[in-house]
Amino acid sequence: MVDNYLIDVWIIFSIKKGELVKKAIVISLTLISLIIILVFVTASKLVLNTENNHSNNQALPKSVYSYWKNNKAEISSYDLKQVRYGEIREGKAVMIFVTEPFLTNSQVKYDGIKTDETRAEVLKLNFERYFTTGIYPYSMMTSVFTPFNANPDHPYKITTSSQDWCGHTFLQLNNRENNFEVSSYSYFQQFGDQNIKLDKAILEDEIWNKIKLDLNSLPIGEIEIIPSTQYLRFAHLEPKAFNAKAELTSQLDDEANSEVYVYRVEYLNLERTFEISFEKELPHKILGWKETYYPLIFDGEKRLMTTEAKLKKTINIDYWNKNSNADSGYRKELGL
C-alpha cells in the first residue's frame, strides 16, 4: 500500500512538474514574442521617422544620388536679357544647386545644434539675377528647399528677396500640412506686410529641382500652377494659382547641335509662357530659359516681350570653402 501510495504521489508530482514546465515554456515564448513585437514597433517608428524626413521616401537612382552627395555644389552662370519697364536689360544670373540638412518643422538649415526636431536632406537652389534699369541696379534671389528624393513633394520652403534703389521686398512660402503659408513684406503700399494661406498647387519655382532630381515628377498636361515668386515681384501680383498647360518635348539645339529637352508652361489666363531647356543626360544641366509676357510699364503701349537667359559656364565646387581673396579667380571662370 505504501509503495503504491508513493508511486501515485510521484506520478502526480511528475504531472504537476510537467505542467509547470509547460507553463514556463508558454511564459517564455510569450515574453520572446513581446520582445519581438517591441523591436518591430521600434524599428517601424524609425522607418516612419525616416519617411517623414524624406517625404515619400522614394530612393533616388544611384547615379543621381552620388552626383549630389560629393560635397560640392553645381554652380552655373548665365547671360541674362531681362525685360523691365518695357525694355531689355543686360544682366547676369547664377544658379547654385547643393544638398544640405534641413529641419522640417522650423524649416531652416540644420547647423548641428542639438535638437529633437525631425531632420531631412534637401536639394537647395539659390537663384540670383542682377541687372540695371538706367541708373539703378536690381539684385534678386530665390531659395528653394526641395526634399532630396525621387518624385519629390512640394518644397518645404521658398524665399525671394528683391533689392533696388527704390527699396526692397521679401516673400516667404512655407509648406505646411494643409496649405501654403505666405508672408510678404514690401515697400509698396499695395503689398505691405501680408500673411495669407494658399491651397496647395504646383509651384513654378519647384520645377528647377524636379528637373535635377526626377524628370518623371515634372507635371504634364492641364495643371494649376503658382507663377515664380520673382515674376510675381516683376508683375506686382499677389501669389495665386493659375490654369496652365505643361509639356516636355525634345528639340534640336542649334548652338550645341544636339537634342535637348524643353519644358514649357503656357498660362491660359495670364498671357505668359515659360520654358526651360536642359540637357537630356544627367545631371540635366540647365542650358537656359525664356519668359514671354506683357511687362509692367507706366506709359506707352504694352506688348509681349521675352526675358531670356543662356548658359555661360558650369563648375562643381565646394564654394563655402573658397572665401579667400585668392579664390576670386573662380568668379572670372564663371564670367561674373
PyMOL commands that set and color helices and strands:
alter all, ss='L'
color gray80, all
select helices_A, chain A and resi 2-53+62-68+204-213+215-217+229-235+319-321+325-334
alter helices_A, ss='H'
color red, helices_A
select strands_A, chain A and resi 73-84+87-103+108-109+119-133+136-147+157-164+167-175+180-185+194-198+202-203+221-226+242-253+258-267+272-278+286-293+305-317
alter strands_A, ss='S'
color yellow, strands_A
deselect
rebuild
show_as cartoon
